[in-house]
Amino acid sequence: MHGVFKTWKGPLAATLILVLLIAVASFLVTDRINREEEKSSFSKLEEETVILARNILQTMMNDREQLELIATIMADGSEPMEKFLALYQNTGNLFSRLELLLPGDQVLTEDGVRLDVSGRLSFEDEAALGAHISDRDQGLHGEGLVVRHYVPVQRDGQIVAMLYGLIDLSRLGEALPYASYDGQAAVYVIDGATGDFLIDTWHTGEEPGNIWALGSRTMAEGYDDALLRRGLVEGESNFVVFVSNTTKEYLYFYYTPLQINQWRVALSVPENVVFFKARSIRGMLDVLLVVEGTAFALYICWMIVHVRREMGEKQRQLDTLNYIYDVESLLFNAHEHRENIPRSLEVIARMLPAQRVAFTMLVQEGENIGYLWEEGGPSPLGRALLDTAAPLAAYFAQGNREVAAHYGWQVQEALPSAPEEMDDLVAIPVEDSGGTMWGILAASGLSGRTGCAAILRSVGFSYASLSGNTKTFRAMQRQGSEDVLTGLYNRNRYEQDRNHIAGVCSTGLCCIFIDVNGLHELNNSKGHKEGDRMLQAVAQEIRSRLGARYAYRVGGDEFIIFTVDEDQEEVLRRSQAITAALEKEGYHISVGIDWMPAPVEDLDLLIKAAEKRMYDAKRAYYREPEHTRRAR
């Protein structure tokens, strides 16, 4: 025994010194990480506030563009301005309705009613400010506190009216374009000049009040109420920390200018939310220190007997972590680069090891999407492994958590539909943190019989994230290019395709410009649902007779369709068939068609020619007595 101690005296002393040094280093690193995470938590609060301010400003500017477009249409003078008020009531993201402030201090509503607002609103004062957003004010119709977003309507260089979108402050908090901290933060928009709240989601159910009327608060050490007041008044960006009078816990409050009037945007978040990540990491680091100390003690005790086994096990764990990291790296952007998915399955095959690995993404609408990696290339067993996805999904939907079958009879028992040649099968449901099943991960041709399902579970969440990212990515692609009402492409896609459509034809390109006659009249007389049915009927005829590959709804009642390398007479015949089919349903369209041989050197010239012919057809249509706009 003495000889053993003497032999290991030096290594034990070196190990103890090493343990002490590592313990001290771990403590210092832990303290540094804690400080950095707390700093990161403050930075996140600042970042969330800045993002919210930027989104609010962008939404306001987008709404202004919509107002300016309507004002430009009104300025034409061809139609009474109250008509456009009724047509464009759903304009903008934040407006509850549109109204006009007229000379003589009168307000024109969407119903054509004129209100005398003398003493409450001044046309001359608002017109002198041009396009602007008012501060908080009382509504004219009993709706409480409001903000008005003005743009001038000009004719011949003179402002003839001030068009404004009314923002109801009681509902503005619900229409915010960004949910900070996943909705756990209270949001404020404050007028720095007066202290008036425009938004106050902390005091829900109450009309927005005034921050100064709330009185002073008990501040955390290093902060004072004067700092908050000065910062809001002078438009600074800063933090304050104070005790909530309601919950009696610390609230972390960050404010920054909004670049609208003297408004400021602010977020307040409870301490437990702000430092959630920091506390979680601190707890994990504390556990790490305890585990680390325990592990070193066990290491010393077992060092002589088990060193080889421990080193071998650590190497296997390291290899597994490297494999998991490789899988995560490949799947990070695999929703855009699908070739990474089979490569990730190859990594899993090396982890198990296995001859074939399959991942099937379950799709609610449409066919499931399957990916396979197989050693030596595809085989009937690989195809059979992919085909097990549907019965496996049903099996897991019954509450089963895995399949770990290492003999043919076990495979048949768990999955009777599997081929007899399949001697083994390991599979798990791919689920997100909420338990939603996104896909199936399966493997066969296994060399080992232990831990296979656990290895699949270690990468399962990565495949769940891939499925979610893929769904989101595809939804964003559809929203960016598809018109929701008609299912045809929208103007965004039209502008994208214009850059290359001239180059896809070899003999010629035909442009069909269609305008729906009487849409506005139908909306006014029978409602927008009838107008929507008319547009959907037109889109269906376009899709069935001209195809949807290059078919776009570019305006409210305007459609543009391109046909590539088609016979002119055939395109004309199908266009006439569209017109005839729609007339049977009581709908009328004006069609303009023009054709240009390849190479198409001026696409704009082709489109303008088709548009001119459409307008010629439209004028001819309305010259007929039974088709006058008054008749409709």
TITIMAR-477382 format. One record per residue (C-alpha): x negated, y negated, z negated. Coordinates in steps of 0.001 Angstrom, whole numbers. Layout:
[pt [X,Y,Z]]
...
// end
This chain:
[pt [0,0,0]]
[pt [-2851,-2309,-937]]
[pt [-4478,-1534,2374]]
[pt [-1321,-2416,4279]]
[pt [-1027,-5714,2391]]
[pt [-4679,-6497,3041]]
[pt [-4253,-5693,6720]]
[pt [-1239,-7981,7068]]
[pt [-2311,-10680,4584]]
[pt [-3617,-12991,7288]]
[pt [-643,-12513,9676]]
[pt [1831,-12968,6786]]
[pt [154,-16196,5660]]
[pt [76,-17456,9252]]
[pt [3730,-16502,9657]]
[pt [4720,-18350,6453]]
[pt [2847,-21456,7582]]
[pt [4511,-21178,10973]]
[pt [7922,-20833,9316]]
[pt [7268,-23937,7224]]
[pt [6126,-25966,10226]]
[pt [9117,-24872,12287]]
[pt [11493,-25651,9425]]
[pt [10092,-29187,9103]]
[pt [10131,-29693,12879]]
[pt [13694,-28361,13059]]
[pt [14791,-30774,10318]]
[pt [13210,-33733,12114]]
[pt [14672,-32700,15463]]
[pt [18081,-32163,13866]]
[pt [18006,-35626,12327]]
[pt [16962,-37164,15652]]
[pt [19716,-35320,17518]]
[pt [22269,-36500,14946]]
[pt [21204,-40105,15477]]
[pt [21246,-39767,19253]]
[pt [24696,-38167,19212]]
[pt [26094,-40960,17035]]
[pt [24592,-43487,19448]]
[pt [26121,-41522,22346]]
[pt [29525,-41623,20599]]
[pt [29393,-45425,20464]]
[pt [28345,-45513,24116]]
[pt [31304,-43317,25050]]
[pt [33715,-45701,23302]]
[pt [32194,-48587,25261]]
[pt [32300,-46592,28515]]
[pt [35952,-45575,28012]]
[pt [36918,-49216,27399]]
[pt [35030,-50459,30465]]
[pt [36596,-47739,32641]]
[pt [40068,-48670,31391]]
[pt [39419,-52384,32059]]
[pt [38147,-51604,35546]]
[pt [41190,-49440,36322]]
[pt [43648,-52064,35055]]
[pt [41924,-54772,37114]]
[pt [41893,-52577,40224]]
[pt [45576,-51742,39779]]
[pt [46414,-55449,39443]]
[pt [44430,-56265,42586]]
[pt [46091,-53433,44509]]
[pt [49474,-54804,43458]]
[pt [48419,-58266,44617]]
[pt [47549,-56910,48071]]
[pt [51040,-55426,48277]]
[pt [52604,-58743,47254]]
[pt [50502,-60691,49766]]
[pt [51572,-58325,52540]]
[pt [55252,-58830,51674]]
[pt [54711,-62602,51456]]
[pt [53176,-62559,54944]]
[pt [56215,-60683,56288]]
[pt [58565,-63134,54571]]
[pt [56668,-66091,56014]]
[pt [57606,-64984,59527]]
[pt [61097,-66392,58926]]
[pt [62806,-63945,61273]]
[pt [64861,-62462,58432]]
[pt [66217,-63953,55191]]
[pt [63741,-63553,52369]]
[pt [66314,-61889,50082]]
[pt [66505,-58998,52560]]
[pt [62850,-58174,51952]]
[pt [63329,-58392,48193]]
[pt [65822,-55540,48421]]
[pt [63621,-53509,50781]]
[pt [60403,-53692,48764]]
[pt [61587,-53292,45164]]
[pt [59440,-50190,44651]]
[pt [56250,-52041,45641]]
[pt [53227,-51933,43342]]
[pt [52192,-49741,40448]]
[pt [53226,-51990,37557]]
[pt [56208,-54036,38774]]
[pt [59716,-53394,37490]]
[pt [61139,-55602,40278]]
[pt [60376,-58454,42714]]
[pt [61856,-61985,42628]]
[pt [61303,-65353,44332]]
[pt [60739,-68710,42623]]
[pt [62098,-71391,44973]]
[pt [61781,-75169,45112]]
[pt [64177,-76806,42710]]
[pt [63186,-74290,40027]]
[pt [65535,-71580,41201]]
[pt [64914,-67832,41090]]
[pt [66261,-65568,43825]]
[pt [66890,-61957,42681]]
[pt [67002,-58782,44735]]
[pt [70832,-58998,44759]]
[pt [70717,-62426,46406]]
[pt [71741,-64198,43179]]
[pt [70176,-67616,42527]]
[pt [69386,-68563,38951]]
[pt [68623,-72055,37724]]
[pt [65470,-71719,35604]]
[pt [64773,-75396,35043]]
[pt [62808,-75893,31864]]
[pt [61662,-72277,31879]]
[pt [59781,-71918,35171]]
[pt [58394,-74710,37332]]
[pt [57994,-74132,41070]]
[pt [55561,-77035,41410]]
[pt [53353,-75801,38537]]
[pt [53221,-72209,39754]]
[pt [52694,-73205,43409]]
[pt [49778,-75413,42403]]
[pt [48037,-72355,40927]]
[pt [48367,-70254,44114]]
[pt [48054,-66497,43707]]
[pt [47747,-65803,39962]]
[pt [49001,-63815,37019]]
[pt [50880,-65577,34266]]
[pt [50287,-65097,30582]]
[pt [52907,-63524,28321]]
[pt [56364,-65074,28630]]
[pt [60002,-64341,27856]]
[pt [61998,-62612,30610]]
[pt [64904,-64304,32329]]
[pt [67272,-61340,32116]]
[pt [67007,-60341,28487]]
[pt [64278,-57755,29051]]
[pt [61932,-59172,26406]]
[pt [58307,-60121,27031]]
[pt [57024,-60097,30615]]
[pt [54120,-61119,32846]]
[pt [54640,-62463,36360]]
[pt [52233,-61751,39232]]
[pt [52619,-64626,41742]]
[pt [51601,-64996,45387]]
[pt [52668,-67929,47595]]
[pt [54894,-67594,50655]]
[pt [53653,-70157,53211]]
[pt [55132,-71457,56433]]
[pt [53353,-74023,58579]]
[pt [50806,-74579,55831]]
[pt [53450,-75323,53198]]
[pt [54399,-73143,50232]]
[pt [58108,-72450,50581]]
[pt [58438,-69933,47757]]
[pt [56464,-68085,45116]]
[pt [56953,-64330,45311]]
[pt [56296,-62556,42043]]
[pt [56319,-59023,40692]]
[pt [57743,-58786,37194]]
[pt [55738,-56679,34730]]
[pt [57816,-55551,31750]]
[pt [55377,-55484,28805]]
[pt [57536,-53028,26856]]
[pt [56787,-50399,29520]]
[pt [53290,-51493,30604]]
[pt [51556,-49235,28088]]
[pt [53233,-46187,29665]]
[pt [52030,-47202,33159]]
[pt [48331,-47513,32313]]
[pt [46160,-46084,35119]]
[pt [43733,-44284,32753]]
[pt [44233,-42290,29537]]
[pt [41207,-42942,27329]]
[pt [40053,-40115,25074]]
[pt [42791,-37925,26607]]
[pt [45439,-40218,25142]]
[pt [44041,-40227,21565]]
[pt [42925,-43883,21715]]
[pt [45160,-46864,21015]]
[pt [45072,-49381,23871]]
[pt [45329,-53155,23562]]
[pt [45389,-55997,26051]]
[pt [44997,-59284,24181]]
[pt [45202,-62900,25336]]
[pt [41970,-64339,23940]]
[pt [43356,-67882,24060]]
[pt [46391,-67164,21849]]
[pt [45821,-63767,20274]]
[pt [49066,-62498,21838]]
[pt [49238,-58780,22608]]
[pt [50277,-57835,26124]]
[pt [49809,-54142,25308]]
[pt [49660,-52634,21827]]
[pt [50089,-48848,21816]]
[pt [49140,-48570,18137]]
[pt [52288,-50313,16913]]
[pt [54676,-48225,19028]]
[pt [58353,-49071,19129]]
[pt [57694,-52741,18372]]
[pt [57592,-55764,20640]]
[pt [53948,-56834,21205]]
[pt [52969,-59338,18533]]
[pt [49858,-61406,17805]]
[pt [46544,-60047,16567]]
[pt [45936,-63051,14314]]
[pt [49386,-62697,12762]]
[pt [48380,-59246,11506]]
[pt [45960,-60857,9070]]
[pt [42431,-59897,8121]]
[pt [41293,-56298,7755]]
[pt [38930,-54499,5431]]
[pt [35770,-54245,7499]]
[pt [33076,-51586,7346]]
[pt [29634,-52625,6146]]
[pt [27882,-54866,8677]]
[pt [31092,-56108,10330]]
[pt [33357,-59036,9572]]
[pt [36679,-60416,10783]]
[pt [35081,-63633,12062]]
[pt [32935,-61579,14443]]
[pt [36074,-60030,15944]]
[pt [37877,-63388,16274]]
[pt [34877,-65108,17878]]
[pt [34299,-62231,20272]]
[pt [37918,-62173,21473]]
[pt [38099,-65947,21881]]
[pt [34748,-66318,23648]]
[pt [35148,-63277,25897]]
[pt [32332,-61191,24456]]
[pt [31982,-57395,24464]]
[pt [31311,-55824,21078]]
[pt [32201,-53258,18411]]
[pt [33883,-53742,15062]]
[pt [34794,-51097,12503]]
[pt [37619,-51649,10037]]
[pt [40047,-49765,7808]]
[pt [43507,-49161,9272]]
[pt [46295,-50595,7116]]
[pt [48507,-47747,8354]]
[pt [46346,-44617,8098]]
[pt [43705,-45921,5647]]
[pt [40910,-44441,7772]]
[pt [38144,-46169,9687]]
[pt [39060,-47318,13181]]
[pt [36282,-47923,15722]]
[pt [37310,-50877,17869]]
[pt [35605,-52018,21095]]
[pt [36683,-55010,23196]]
[pt [35595,-56431,26531]]
[pt [36862,-59121,28981]]
[pt [39375,-58044,31633]]
[pt [38521,-60785,34216]]
[pt [42204,-61781,34362]]
[pt [43000,-65128,32732]]
[pt [41526,-64901,29231]]
[pt [42702,-61345,28668]]
[pt [40638,-58796,26783]]
[pt [40930,-55015,26834]]
[pt [40277,-53107,23632]]
[pt [40385,-49510,22380]]
[pt [40654,-48348,18804]]
[pt [39838,-44749,17966]]
[pt [39869,-42993,14579]]
[pt [36475,-42062,13199]]
[pt [37157,-38337,13522]]
[pt [37805,-38737,17265]]
[pt [34826,-41004,17952]]
[pt [32379,-38704,16223]]
[pt [34048,-35403,17056]]
[pt [31193,-34249,19261]]
[pt [28515,-35638,16944]]
[pt [30007,-33870,13923]]
[pt [30424,-30670,15866]]
[pt [26792,-30767,16966]]
[pt [25682,-31673,13451]]
[pt [27536,-28678,12072]]
[pt [26064,-26393,14704]]
[pt [22587,-27709,13989]]
[pt [23073,-27115,10258]]
[pt [24204,-23592,10988]]
[pt [21247,-23230,13314]]
[pt [18859,-24206,10520]]
[pt [20415,-21669,8156]]
[pt [20425,-18949,10791]]
[pt [16893,-19870,11765]]
[pt [15644,-19505,8198]]
[pt [17450,-16214,7758]]
[pt [16129,-14922,11060]]
[pt [12552,-15771,10074]]
[pt [12954,-13976,6737]]
[pt [14263,-10902,8522]]
[pt [11483,-11218,11041]]
[pt [8851,-11068,8306]]
[pt [10497,-8014,6705]]
[pt [10873,-6109,9919]]
[pt [7816,-7429,11779]]
[pt [5633,-4331,11272]]
[pt [8193,-1671,12204]]
[pt [10464,-3320,14765]]
[pt [8337,-5842,16622]]
[pt [8466,-4002,19932]]
[pt [12180,-3419,19797]]
[pt [12869,-7023,18824]]
[pt [10670,-8385,21581]]
[pt [12338,-6129,24101]]
[pt [15803,-7182,22973]]
[pt [14898,-10879,23086]]
[pt [13600,-10435,26599]]
[pt [16863,-8811,27674]]
[pt [18847,-11614,26078]]
[pt [16685,-14191,27796]]
[pt [17231,-12445,31117]]
[pt [20986,-12446,30496]]
[pt [20973,-16166,29653]]
[pt [18994,-16883,32804]]
[pt [21501,-14895,34846]]
[pt [24406,-16766,33237]]
[pt [22670,-20063,33962]]
[pt [22153,-18997,37590]]
[pt [25862,-18123,37891]]
[pt [26928,-21458,36385]]
[pt [24560,-23360,38684]]
[pt [25893,-21595,41778]]
[pt [29524,-22159,40775]]
[pt [29059,-25821,39796]]
[pt [29987,-27084,43266]]
[pt [31232,-23841,44804]]
[pt [34691,-25391,45388]]
[pt [32950,-27302,48196]]
[pt [30252,-24723,49064]]
[pt [32063,-21377,49108]]
[pt [28959,-19522,50279]]
[pt [27732,-19835,46669]]
[pt [30477,-17523,45380]]
[pt [29159,-14250,46919]]
[pt [25661,-15292,45807]]
[pt [26932,-15635,42224]]
[pt [28499,-12153,42466]]
[pt [25101,-10802,43525]]
[pt [23605,-12245,40327]]
[pt [26308,-10484,38266]]
[pt [25520,-7226,40097]]
[pt [21918,-7549,38892]]
[pt [23101,-8274,35345]]
[pt [25239,-5112,35024]]
[pt [23717,-3538,37286]]
[pt [26410,-2609,39846]]
[pt [26682,-1726,43534]]
[pt [29610,-4074,44185]]
[pt [31269,-7026,42417]]
[pt [34489,-8787,43480]]
[pt [36216,-11997,42419]]
[pt [39807,-12704,43463]]
[pt [41257,-16172,42947]]
[pt [44981,-15916,42190]]
[pt [47002,-18445,44176]]
[pt [50566,-19281,43158]]
[pt [51570,-20316,46658]]
[pt [50046,-18362,49518]]
[pt [47678,-15412,49672]]
[pt [45098,-14712,46991]]
[pt [41495,-15509,47947]]
[pt [38992,-12666,47520]]
[pt [35174,-12689,47507]]
[pt [32941,-9604,47514]]
[pt [29259,-8799,47210]]
[pt [28232,-5231,47968]]
[pt [24841,-3635,48118]]
[pt [24084,-2579,51684]]
[pt [27025,-4511,53161]]
[pt [30818,-3997,53156]]
[pt [32243,-493,52743]]
[pt [35709,1063,52188]]
[pt [35021,1105,48436]]
[pt [34296,-2639,48536]]
[pt [37586,-3267,50324]]
[pt [39322,-1026,47774]]
[pt [37769,-3033,44920]]
[pt [39242,-6229,46368]]
[pt [42624,-4513,46788]]
[pt [42763,-3751,43054]]
[pt [43274,-7467,42289]]
[pt [47087,-7439,42483]]
[pt [47666,-4329,40319]]
[pt [44972,-5521,37893]]
[pt [46739,-8902,37568]]
[pt [49973,-7073,36700]]
[pt [48055,-4868,34244]]
[pt [46516,-7857,32456]]
[pt [49819,-9749,32475]]
[pt [51155,-6997,30168]]
[pt [48666,-8080,27486]]
[pt [45700,-5812,28294]]
[pt [42376,-7607,27949]]
[pt [40007,-5452,30057]]
[pt [39470,-2296,32050]]
[pt [36336,-281,31173]]
[pt [36644,3048,33004]]
[pt [33455,5058,33566]]
[pt [35040,8257,34904]]
[pt [37396,8857,37807]]
[pt [40225,10081,35565]]
[pt [39940,6908,33448]]
[pt [40209,4770,36595]]
[pt [43339,6665,37694]]
[pt [44860,6379,34225]]
[pt [44409,2598,34094]]
[pt [45083,1980,37792]]
[pt [47022,4748,39584]]
[pt [46819,2895,42914]]
[pt [42989,3027,42987]]
[pt [41417,5442,45525]]
[pt [40150,8787,44179]]
[pt [36647,7968,45431]]
[pt [36381,5137,42869]]
[pt [34502,6797,40008]]
[pt [34231,3763,37743]]
[pt [35730,306,37323]]
[pt [35141,-2591,34943]]
[pt [37418,-5645,35206]]
[pt [38526,-8650,33154]]
[pt [41108,-11410,33646]]
[pt [39514,-14783,34423]]
[pt [41218,-17196,32026]]
[pt [40768,-20799,30958]]
[pt [40666,-21988,27348]]
[pt [44473,-22136,27279]]
[pt [44864,-18493,28292]]
[pt [46036,-19176,31865]]
[pt [44933,-16406,34235]]
[pt [43169,-17854,37307]]
[pt [41692,-14702,38819]]
[pt [40256,-11193,38492]]
[pt [36546,-10312,38106]]
[pt [35780,-6641,38767]]
[pt [32795,-4349,39417]]
[pt [32182,-700,40338]]
[pt [29243,1529,41141]]
[pt [27820,887,37655]]
[pt [24504,2256,36375]]
[pt [25255,1658,32685]]
[pt [28282,2322,30514]]
[pt [27997,-182,27649]]
[pt [28528,-3919,27493]]
[pt [29705,-4297,31118]]
[pt [33009,-5974,30212]]
[pt [31220,-8284,27764]]
[pt [28797,-9354,30506]]
[pt [31729,-10144,32791]]
[pt [33404,-12146,29997]]
[pt [30209,-14179,29508]]
[pt [30652,-15648,32995]]
[pt [34472,-15503,33150]]
[pt [35009,-19108,32055]]
[pt [32703,-20323,34850]]
[pt [34967,-18646,37393]]
[pt [38040,-20128,35674]]
[pt [36447,-23571,36037]]
[pt [35741,-22820,39703]]
[pt [39410,-21889,40248]]
[pt [40610,-25073,38561]]
[pt [38133,-27220,40512]]
[pt [39195,-25541,43758]]
[pt [42872,-26224,43062]]
[pt [42162,-29862,42170]]
[pt [39859,-30316,45188]]
[pt [42469,-28981,47600]]
[pt [45242,-31048,46037]]
[pt [43126,-34203,46410]]
[pt [42428,-33324,50045]]
[pt [46157,-32907,50733]]
[pt [47107,-36123,48920]]
[pt [44489,-38073,50809]]
[pt [45646,-37007,54263]]
[pt [49275,-35848,54132]]
[pt [52467,-37902,54141]]
[pt [54561,-36583,51246]]
[pt [57967,-37228,52823]]
[pt [57443,-35756,56305]]
[pt [54546,-33332,55858]]
[pt [52722,-34909,58804]]
[pt [49344,-36595,58414]]
[pt [49357,-40108,56936]]
[pt [47671,-43321,58024]]
[pt [44480,-42489,56086]]
[pt [44025,-39334,58165]]
[pt [44954,-41265,61315]]
[pt [42166,-43782,60698]]
[pt [39694,-40921,60083]]
[pt [40684,-38990,63237]]
[pt [40460,-42090,65436]]
[pt [36690,-41888,65165]]
[pt [36429,-38555,66951]]
[pt [39707,-37733,68691]]
[pt [38557,-39225,72014]]
[pt [35704,-36729,72121]]
[pt [37807,-33567,71728]]
[pt [39470,-33718,75164]]
[pt [37976,-32448,78404]]
[pt [40624,-33499,80955]]
[pt [42670,-36223,79305]]
[pt [44327,-37592,76184]]
[pt [47997,-38531,75828]]
[pt [49323,-40930,73156]]
[pt [53010,-40830,72178]]
[pt [54205,-43794,70094]]
[pt [57607,-43254,68411]]
[pt [59665,-45782,66473]]
[pt [62851,-44740,64636]]
[pt [65731,-47026,65540]]
[pt [68030,-48235,62808]]
[pt [66103,-46960,59788]]
[pt [66442,-50187,57796]]
[pt [70120,-50461,58655]]
[pt [70720,-46849,57634]]
[pt [68876,-47396,54333]]
[pt [70994,-50472,53630]]
[pt [74298,-48901,54603]]
[pt [73968,-45306,53335]]
[pt [70987,-45354,51036]]
[pt [67348,-44323,51236]]
[pt [68147,-40620,50985]]
[pt [69862,-40782,54368]]
[pt [66904,-42711,55736]]
[pt [64558,-40039,54399]]
[pt [66624,-37320,56091]]
[pt [66342,-39215,59377]]
[pt [62539,-39435,59067]]
[pt [62296,-35763,58123]]
[pt [64416,-34790,61128]]
[pt [62157,-36806,63442]]
[pt [59041,-35225,61884]]
[pt [60489,-31728,62308]]
[pt [61171,-32305,66002]]
[pt [57642,-33690,66484]]
[pt [56145,-30710,64706]]
[pt [58141,-28107,66657]]
[pt [57787,-29645,70130]]
[pt [54465,-31528,70085]]
[pt [52593,-29824,67246]]
[pt [51234,-31287,64027]]
[pt [47488,-31127,64752]]
[pt [47311,-34808,65753]]
[pt [50687,-36099,64488]]
[pt [50750,-39028,62045]]
[pt [53279,-41166,60232]]
[pt [51499,-44522,60409]]
[pt [54245,-46776,59055]]
[pt [57676,-46680,57513]]
[pt [59420,-45769,60775]]
[pt [56487,-45348,63175]]
[pt [54810,-42162,64354]]
[pt [51782,-41642,66597]]
[pt [51058,-38296,68247]]
[pt [48127,-37313,70439]]
[pt [48150,-34330,72794]]
[pt [44825,-33058,74106]]
[pt [44363,-31763,77676]]
[pt [48146,-31400,78169]]
[pt [50019,-31810,81457]]
[pt [51606,-35265,81588]]
[pt [54922,-34021,82945]]
[pt [55114,-31337,80255]]
[pt [54476,-33910,77495]]
[pt [57155,-36173,78985]]
[pt [59627,-33276,79129]]
[pt [59022,-32332,75497]]
[pt [59310,-35963,74375]]
[pt [62655,-36238,76167]]
[pt [63726,-33023,74448]]
[pt [62916,-34601,71075]]
[pt [65035,-37640,71935]]
[pt [67944,-35472,73079]]
[pt [67810,-33199,70016]]
[pt [67820,-36152,67641]]
[pt [70694,-37871,69440]]
[pt [72806,-34759,68796]]
[pt [72218,-35390,65086]]
[pt [73133,-39063,65456]]
[pt [69548,-40359,65305]]
[pt [67879,-42543,67906]]
[pt [64221,-43176,68626]]
[pt [62218,-45335,71005]]
[pt [59314,-43545,72695]]
[pt [56264,-44952,74471]]
[pt [53868,-42617,76296]]
[pt [50573,-43334,77972]]
[pt [47803,-41092,79260]]
[pt [44096,-41644,79868]]
[pt [41773,-39241,81709]]
[pt [38551,-38013,80125]]
[pt [36184,-39439,79159]]
[pt [38355,-41705,76988]]
[pt [36222,-44815,76599]]
[pt [38768,-47150,74942]]
[pt [41156,-45391,72543]]
[pt [42607,-48712,71329]]
[pt [43639,-49561,74888]]
[pt [45469,-46223,75166]]
[pt [47281,-46725,71846]]
[pt [48280,-50321,72663]]
[pt [49626,-49240,76048]]
[pt [51789,-46543,74436]]
[pt [52917,-49008,71757]]
[pt [53934,-51574,74421]]
[pt [56008,-48971,76231]]
[pt [57661,-48054,72955]]
[pt [58615,-51672,72310]]
[pt [59952,-51963,75866]]
[pt [62126,-48923,75189]]
[pt [63223,-50367,71847]]
[pt [64276,-53674,73413]]
[pt [66203,-51812,76096]]
[pt [67922,-49755,73416]]
[pt [69092,-52800,71447]]
[pt [70273,-54616,74591]]
[pt [73072,-52095,74831]]
[pt [76182,-53478,73083]]
[pt [76818,-50356,71040]]
[pt [73262,-50415,69678]]
[pt [73023,-53978,68400]]
[pt [71715,-54287,64870]]
[pt [74991,-55888,63774]]
[pt [76860,-52874,65047]]
[pt [74770,-50569,62949]]
// end
